Amino acid sequence: MRKIQFPGALVALALGSLSVSAGARETPSEDVRYLDLDLRTDAGVKSLDNRIEKAVRKVCGGVSGGGYFEWMFYNDCKAATLASVTPVRNAVIERAREQQGLAGDIALSVVAKLPTK
């Protein structure tokens, strides 16, 4: 009887640890600060766009030695993440231009939009 209980307990422990590790996994995100930028100018907007692109690459991860599917996953993540942050970016720029100065907030958040399989 003891041999039956031990493997059952081991399986329960393994399943419990799998669910905890899967639940602890968070979606990557990165704050893009722009308080120091003058978003009324093309140079300020270009700097913001560069920071957003860098954050998108960071949250989606890189493809180092990966195959075709890893490359496609990375590109899908980049496209979806950039699409999700573009409306926020546009609103920040519009607000800065309407207020004739600083946008008010200090950062926008870039959150990875991971493709589902």
C-alpha positions as a LaTeX table, in Angstrom:
\begin{tabular}{lrrr}
\hline
Residue & $x$ (\AA) & $y$ (\AA) & $z$ (\AA) \\
\hline
Met1 & 0.00 & 0.00 & 0.00 \\
Arg2 & 2.82 & 2.37 & 0.77 \\
Lys3 & 4.31 & 1.96 & $-2.73$ \\
Ile4 & 1.01 & 3.05 & $-4.30$ \\
Gln5 & 0.70 & 6.13 & $-2.10$ \\
Phe6 & 4.24 & 7.32 & $-2.71$ \\
Pro7 & 3.99 & 7.54 & $-6.52$ \\
Gly8 & 0.60 & 9.21 & $-6.18$ \\
Ala9 & 2.06 & 11.79 & $-3.85$ \\
Leu10 & 4.99 & 12.30 & $-6.21$ \\
Val11 & 2.67 & 12.86 & $-9.18$ \\
Ala12 & 0.56 & 15.30 & $-7.15$ \\
Leu13 & 3.69 & 17.16 & $-6.10$ \\
Ala14 & 4.95 & 17.31 & $-9.69$ \\
Leu15 & 1.61 & 18.55 & $-11.00$ \\
Gly16 & 1.40 & 21.12 & $-8.24$ \\
Ser17 & 4.83 & 22.49 & $-9.06$ \\
Leu18 & 3.96 & 22.65 & $-12.76$ \\
Ser19 & 0.84 & 24.68 & $-12.12$ \\
Val20 & 2.68 & 27.04 & $-9.77$ \\
Ser21 & 5.46 & 27.66 & $-12.27$ \\
Ala22 & 2.98 & 28.20 & $-15.11$ \\
Gly23 & 0.95 & 30.60 & $-12.98$ \\
Ala24 & 4.04 & 32.52 & $-11.88$ \\
Arg25 & 4.99 & 33.25 & $-15.47$ \\
Glu26 & 4.26 & 36.87 & $-16.31$ \\
Thr27 & 3.90 & 38.59 & $-19.65$ \\
Pro28 & 7.05 & 40.62 & $-20.36$ \\
Ser29 & 6.64 & 44.38 & $-20.23$ \\
Glu30 & 8.84 & 47.45 & $-20.38$ \\
Asp31 & 8.16 & 51.08 & $-19.50$ \\
Val32 & 9.17 & 53.65 & $-22.11$ \\
Arg33 & 9.95 & 56.97 & $-20.51$ \\
Tyr34 & 9.39 & 60.16 & $-22.50$ \\
Leu35 & 9.22 & 63.01 & $-19.99$ \\
Asp36 & 12.58 & 64.28 & $-21.26$ \\
Leu37 & 11.37 & 64.44 & $-24.88$ \\
Asp38 & 9.73 & 67.38 & $-26.62$ \\
Leu39 & 7.03 & 65.51 & $-28.51$ \\
Arg40 & 6.03 & 68.67 & $-30.37$ \\
Thr41 & 9.09 & 68.19 & $-32.58$ \\
Asp42 & 9.91 & 65.52 & $-35.16$ \\
Ala43 & 13.14 & 64.78 & $-33.30$ \\
Gly44 & 11.26 & 64.12 & $-30.07$ \\
Val45 & 8.79 & 61.81 & $-31.84$ \\
Lys46 & 11.65 & 59.96 & $-33.55$ \\
Ser47 & 13.35 & 59.43 & $-30.18$ \\
Leu48 & 10.10 & 58.10 & $-28.72$ \\
Asp49 & 9.67 & 55.74 & $-31.67$ \\
Asn50 & 13.23 & 54.47 & $-31.22$ \\
Arg51 & 12.58 & 53.81 & $-27.53$ \\
Ile52 & 9.34 & 52.00 & $-28.31$ \\
Glu53 & 11.03 & 49.83 & $-30.95$ \\
Lys54 & 13.80 & 48.94 & $-28.49$ \\
Ala55 & 11.22 & 48.01 & $-25.83$ \\
Val56 & 9.26 & 45.89 & $-28.32$ \\
Arg57 & 12.40 & 43.96 & $-29.24$ \\
Lys58 & 13.18 & 43.46 & $-25.56$ \\
Val59 & 9.75 & 42.20 & $-24.48$ \\
Cys60 & 9.42 & 39.88 & $-27.46$ \\
Gly61 & 12.88 & 38.44 & $-26.91$ \\
Gly62 & 15.48 & 37.72 & $-29.49$ \\
Val63 & 15.99 & 34.85 & $-31.85$ \\
Ser64 & 19.42 & 33.43 & $-31.24$ \\
Gly65 & 20.04 & 30.24 & $-33.13$ \\
Gly66 & 16.33 & 29.56 & $-33.35$ \\
Gly67 & 14.68 & 28.02 & $-36.33$ \\
Tyr68 & 11.99 & 29.24 & $-38.64$ \\
Phe69 & 9.15 & 28.88 & $-36.12$ \\
Glu70 & 11.03 & 30.83 & $-33.44$ \\
Trp71 & 11.70 & 33.58 & $-35.99$ \\
Met72 & 8.02 & 33.67 & $-36.98$ \\
Phe73 & 6.95 & 33.77 & $-33.31$ \\
Tyr74 & 9.32 & 36.70 & $-32.71$ \\
Asn75 & 8.04 & 38.61 & $-35.74$ \\
Asp76 & 4.40 & 37.96 & $-34.85$ \\
Cys77 & 5.05 & 39.18 & $-31.30$ \\
Lys78 & 6.78 & 42.32 & $-32.57$ \\
Ala79 & 3.97 & 43.17 & $-34.98$ \\
Ala80 & 1.18 & 42.57 & $-32.45$ \\
Thr81 & 2.98 & 44.41 & $-29.66$ \\
Leu82 & 3.77 & 47.41 & $-31.84$ \\
Ala83 & 0.16 & 47.51 & $-33.05$ \\
Ser84 & $-1.09$ & 47.49 & $-29.46$ \\
Val85 & 1.15 & 50.36 & $-28.34$ \\
Thr86 & 0.63 & 52.59 & $-31.41$ \\
Pro87 & $-2.71$ & 54.10 & $-30.25$ \\
Val88 & $-1.14$ & 54.97 & $-26.88$ \\
Arg89 & 1.88 & 56.50 & $-28.62$ \\
Asn90 & $-0.39$ & 58.60 & $-30.86$ \\
Ala91 & $-2.46$ & 59.81 & $-27.90$ \\
Val92 & 0.68 & 60.81 & $-25.97$ \\
Ile93 & 1.98 & 62.82 & $-28.94$ \\
Glu94 & $-1.40$ & 64.48 & $-29.51$ \\
Arg95 & $-1.70$ & 65.41 & $-25.83$ \\
Ala96 & 1.80 & 66.91 & $-25.82$ \\
Arg97 & 1.03 & 68.99 & $-28.89$ \\
Glu98 & $-2.32$ & 70.19 & $-27.55$ \\
Gln99 & $-0.84$ & 71.19 & $-24.21$ \\
Gln100 & 2.00 & 73.03 & $-25.91$ \\
Gly101 & 4.58 & 71.31 & $-23.78$ \\
Leu102 & 5.11 & 68.21 & $-21.75$ \\
Ala103 & 2.69 & 65.35 & $-22.16$ \\
Gly104 & 1.99 & 65.08 & $-18.44$ \\
Asp105 & 2.75 & 61.39 & $-17.97$ \\
Ile106 & 6.28 & 60.12 & $-17.75$ \\
Ala107 & 6.06 & 56.73 & $-19.44$ \\
Leu108 & 3.99 & 54.35 & $-21.50$ \\
Ser109 & 4.03 & 50.62 & $-21.01$ \\
Val110 & 4.96 & 48.16 & $-23.76$ \\
Val111 & 3.49 & 44.72 & $-23.01$ \\
Ala112 & 4.35 & 41.74 & $-25.17$ \\
Lys113 & 1.46 & 40.39 & $-27.21$ \\
Leu114 & 2.52 & 36.78 & $-27.44$ \\
Pro115 & 1.01 & 34.78 & $-30.29$ \\
Thr116 & $-1.12$ & 31.83 & $-29.27$ \\
Lys117 & $-0.51$ & 28.45 & $-30.82$ \\
\hline
\end{tabular}
